[in-house]
Amino acid sequence: MPTNAVATVDQYALTNDDPQPPLEPQEAERSPHKSDFFWSYTEEPHRTRRQAIIKAHPEVTKLCGPEPLTKYLVLAVVLLQLSCAACLRDCPIFSVKWLLVSYVVGATANQNLFLAIHEISHNLAFRSPIANRFFAVFANLPIGLPYSAAFRPYHLTHHKALGVDGLDTDLPTSLEALFLDSLLGKAFFCTFQILFYALRPMMVYKLPFTSLHILNIAAQLSFDFLLVRYLGAGALAYLITSSFLAGSLHPCAGHFIAEHYIFKEQLLSVRTLSNRVPVLETYSYYGPLNVLTYNVGLHNEHHDFPAIPWTRLPALHDIANEFYTDLPHHNSWVSVIWQFIWDKEVGLWCRVKRQKAGKAGKAAGQ
């Protein structure tokens, strides 16, 4: 990995009065992924903004708590996927009809379930923590492979140790960034990114194997066995293919990249902010696909207040509008995928990292 020009987040701080970024012009124009990750030496920004928002708008704390609608929506999507699997049981695998339904309906539905499990991991479906754990296992069933039990501790660590090298498994490794640092490499990453997100955490650090993992695996294998027995192997193939496509070149999969990757125009757009700030490491999306994805696009809002459920994140945005309105954001997840692949200025290096230190050094769930 090249190390001759490490790009630090704090060097890119801009103000309204700065005609140019504070680096030398040639440094500011250099593609960050051609040198290194962006390294920050300050704490993650969401805790500070959360405190400022609560001070300015204490009423936002009333938005926290479970959303009863979530359990009904999860049930509906699970039934939808089972219905599709049953309808396609006699359809030839990889036929045009089978692939079309898998991509349009199945991938969208399973992406919705991915993000339902994300909501449930924050205890936002039920008040009881154990009810949330069991319900996540249920929501996992149409995905075809067990992952809900492992997802929660890794994801909570992502919040607690955002950008911390060796703890935040949402971050690409240096090996990934080095070997996928090309147009074809980025296209490969976008096509198979669900596999990177599934396998990378285990390569970064291992979690203790718990009874919840056993339950998750047992429930999933039992469901898959019964599905194959009564609906045939094609039904299971449909569900697993849907999960793969959900994390591949699918419009809703754009959120994986949009949430934390830095695009060059976002480096420059922070000059519109009223205060001197570092390069932002979280970006929201305010487009129509939020309707299908539990408002995960409101990602700054979610990281600021993980205890606020998906239905109330727009209310948070409206109440604390002065904290969000000028932040760089995305308007299209499809555009994000396209630019990530084709723009030479963007790549897996374009993430903010910080060194492991203090309380961030302990992973959630360990």
N, C-alpha and C positions, 0 to 999 in steps of 0.2 A: 504494500500500500504506500503510495507517495506520501511523504511527510514534510516536504520542503515548504509548504505554504498552507498551514493549518488555518482554516477559516473559523474564527470564533464568533459566536452570536453577538457578543457585546461590541465587537468592532463595527457591526452593521447598524448601530443605533443611529436613528435619523431624527431630525426635527423639521418643522415647517420652514425653518430659516436656512437649512442646509441645501445649497444648490447641488451638491454631489454627496454620495455616501462618504463617510469619514475616511475610508481607505483611499489609497491612490487609485486613479481611474483604472489602470490596468489590473489592479487587484480586485476592484469592484466588478469588473467585467469577467473575471475568470470564473469558469463554471465550478461551483463548489464541489461537485462530485468528481472533478478531475484532481482534487487535492486531498480532501478528507471530509469527514462529517463536520457539521457545525458544532463546535464545542462550547458549552455554556458553563460559566463558573458561578451562576446564581441559582437559587432554588426555582422549582417549576412555578409558573406564573399564576396558576389557578387558585391557589390558597390565598394569595395576596388580593386577587380580584374578588374572590368570594367574601373576604372580610370587608372590603370596600363597599361591595353591593349591599351586604347586610347592614352596614352602618348607614348607608344612604336610604335603603329601602328595607327596613326590618320585616315588613310584611311578606317578603319572599319566602321566609321560613315556613309560612303556612302552606306553601305549595308542596312541601315534602310529604312523602308517605305513599303507600301502595295505591295502584290504580285498579279498581275492580274490573274494568273493561278488559284488561289484559287476558285474564283466564278464559273469557268467552271468545276472544279473537283467536287465541292459541287453539282452542278446541275446534273452531270453525276451519282453521287452516289445516289442522291434522286430519279432519274429516275430508276436506277437499283433496288432500294428497292421497288418502286411502281410496277415495272414489276414482281419482285419475289412475291410480295403480290398477284398480279392478277393471276399469274400462279398457286399459291398454294391455291386459294380460294376454290377449290373443294377437296383439299387433306385433308384426315382425320388429325385433330390436334393430335400431339404427335405420329404420325406414323413415321416409320424409315426415309422415304423420307423427311417428314416435318421437323423433328428434324435435319437431316443432312444438309439440306439447311439453316435452321435457324442458325446452329452453324458455318458452313464453310463460307457461303456467308453473311447471315444476321448479325451475330455478328461482323464479320470483317468490314462490311460496316457501321454498326452503331458505332463501335469504331472509324472508320474514321470520322464519323460525329461528335462524341463527340469532337474529336481533331480539327476538322474544326471550331467548335464553340469556342474552346480554342484559335485558331489563330485569329478568328474574334473578340474575346473579347479584343485583343490587337490592334484593328483597323487595321488589316493587310490584309483585303480583299478590302477595299475601302478607299479613303482618307477622305470621309465624315463620321464622327462619327455616324450620324443618319442612314446612309446607312448600316453601319456595324451592328447596332442594329436590323434593319428590316431583314437583311440577316441572322442573327443568328436565328431569329424566323423561317425563311424559312428552314434553315438547320435542325432545331429542329423537323420538321414535321414527318419524318420517325421514329423518336425515340419513338413516341407514347404518351409521357408524357411531359408537359411543364417544361423546366428547364433553358433555355438559359438566360432569364432575371435575374434569381437569381444567375446563375453561375458567371457572369462577376464580380460583386462587391466582392463576396467571393474570387474569384481567384486573383483579383488585390490586395486584402489584403494579400493573401498568398505570393505574391511577395514583397509587401511593408513591411510586418511584418513576414518574414520567421521565423518559429519556435517560434513565440511569443505565449505563453500560453494564451488561451482565445481569440485570434484573428485569428491565422492561423488554419482554420478548416480542413486543410489537416492532421493535427496531430490527432492521436487517443487520446481519453480521458483516464484518469487514470482508469475509470470504465471498458472501453473496454479492456485495457491492463491487468487488474486484472482478469477479468472473462474469457478472451480468452487466458490465459497464459498456454496453453497445446497443444499437437498435434491436438486433436480434435477441440479445440477452434480456432487454427490458420487455420485449414482446413475449418471450418465454416466461418471464416472471409474471406478467399479467395473465397469461393463459393458465398457468399452474399455481397462481398465488395461494389458492386454498390449501395446497399441499405444503407450501412454505409456512403458512400460519399454523398448520396442524403439527408439523414436524419440528419447526425451529425451537419452540419452547423446551422440548425435551433435550435439545442439543445445548441449550444455554444453561439450564439448571433443572434438577429433578425434584419433583414434589414427593412427599410421603404418600404411599399407596394406602388409601383409607377404605372403610366399609362403604362409603358413598361411591367410590370408583367401582367396587365389586357390584353394587346394586345397579349402577349405570350399565356396566358390561353385561350383567346377567339379564337385565330387562331388555336391552337391545338385541342380544343374541336370541332370546326367547321370541321377541316380536318378529325378528327376521326369519326365524325358523317357521313360525306359524304363517307368516306371509307367503313364503315359498311353498309351504305345504298346501295352502288353500287357494292361493292365487297364481302360483307358479313363479319361476325364477325371473321372468320378465318384469314382474311387479317390483321385486327388489332392485333389479337393474335400473328401472325407471327412477326409483327414489335416490339411489346412489349417484346416478348420472345427473339428476336434478341438483344434488348437493355440489357435485363437481362444477357444473355450469354456473351455479350461483356464485362461485368464487373464481370464475374465469372471465372471459370477455363478455360480460353481461353488464347492462347499464347500472344496475343496483350495486355491482361489485366495485364501482368507482369510489364508493365511500372508503374502502380500505386505504386507497392512496390519498384521497382528498383530505382525510382527517389530520394528517401530521406531516406530509411531505411539503417541502418548501419549493415554490416555483419562483422563477426570477422576478416576475412582475410583482410578486408579493414582497420581495425584498425592497422594491422601490415604493410600493404603496404605503408602507409604514410612515413615509414622510407626511402623509395626510393626518396622522395622529397628533393630538395636541401636546403630548408630552414625549420626552425622550424615552424610547422603549427599545428593548432588544428585538431581534428578529422573532416573530411569533412562531410558535411550534405547534399550534392547534388552529384549525380552520373550519369554519362552519360552511354549510351548503344550504341555500334557501330555495330549493327548487321543488317541483311537484312530486318527485320520487320519495320524498319524506312520508307521503301518505302510505306508502307500501312498506316502510322500513322503520316504524316506531320513532319517527323524527330523529333518527341518528345523525342526520345532517346538521342539526343544531348542536354541534360538537363542542364548541367553546362553552355553550350553556350547560351541556351535560358534564363536562369536566369541572366546571365551576361548582355545580350542585348535583353530584351523582345521586342524591337522595330524592331528586325531583323526577317524577315519572314522565314518560313521553308525552302524555296528553297535556301536561302543564308547562312544558318547556317553552312553547310560544308565549305563554303568559309571563314567564320569567323574562324572555326577550323584550316584551312590551314594557314591563314595569321598569327594567333596568336598561332601557334602550340606549341611554347615553354611554353605557359601557360597551355596547356591541355595534352600534350603527356605523362606526368608522373603521372597524376591524376588517382587514382583508378577508374575503370569503369567496366561495365558488358558487356559480350559478348552473353548472352542468357537470354531472358525473361522467357522461360520455366524453365531453371535452377534456376532462381530467385524464382519462385513460389515453385518449388520442395524443395529448400533449406530452404525457409522461413517456410514451413510446417514441415519438418522433422528435421531440425537442432535445437537442444536444446539451442544453443547459440544465436539464432535469435528469435525475437518476437516483439510484438507491443511496448515493452518498448524501442526498439532500434531506437529511434528518438532523435534528438537534440531539446531541448527546451530552451527558454530564457524567462525571466520575462518581463511583459508588462512595458514599460518605454518610456518616451520622446515622440517623434513624432510617434513612432510605436503604441502608444496607441489609435490612431484614425483609425478606419476601413475605407478602401477605399469605396467610394460610400455612406458614411453616412454624 
